[in-house]
Amino acid sequence: MRLFTSHPASVGETYGEHFGSASYFGLRMIGAGILCLIHGVLPFLFTTTGSRTIIELHDRMVANRHRAARIPGQATTAA
């Protein structure tokens, strides 16, 4: 059981919360990656999708890290 709970706990999340967060990030990255591949073939489409997605995901991860840092007893890193 510890294999499933130690990392989520280290970032201040339950297993379910971590699953949801990791799934959100993974699906966003897959979607943006597909659109970047399309952009490679049709460069006039999705001109800012990749960079915008990276910025949004980074901001979300940093915001979560800072929120956890303000809550006593929670870790300061995000997955």
URCORMO-V864848 format. One record per residue. D_LAST is the distance of its C-alpha to the last C-alpha in whole Angstrom. Layout:
# URCORMO-V864848
[[D_LAST] [D_LAST]]
This chain:
# URCORMO-V864848
[[19] [17] [15] [14] [13] [12] [8] [8] [11] [9] [7] [10] [10] [12] [12] [13] [11] [8] [10] [11] [8] [7] [11] [12] [10] [11] [15] [15] [14] [17] [19] [19] [19] [22] [24] [23] [26] [28] [28] [29] [32] [33] [32] [33] [31] [27] [28] [25] [22] [20] [20] [20] [17] [15] [16] [15] [11] [11] [13] [11] [8] [10] [12] [10] [9] [13] [14] [12] [14] [17] [17] [19] [17] [13] [11] [10] [7] [4] [0]]
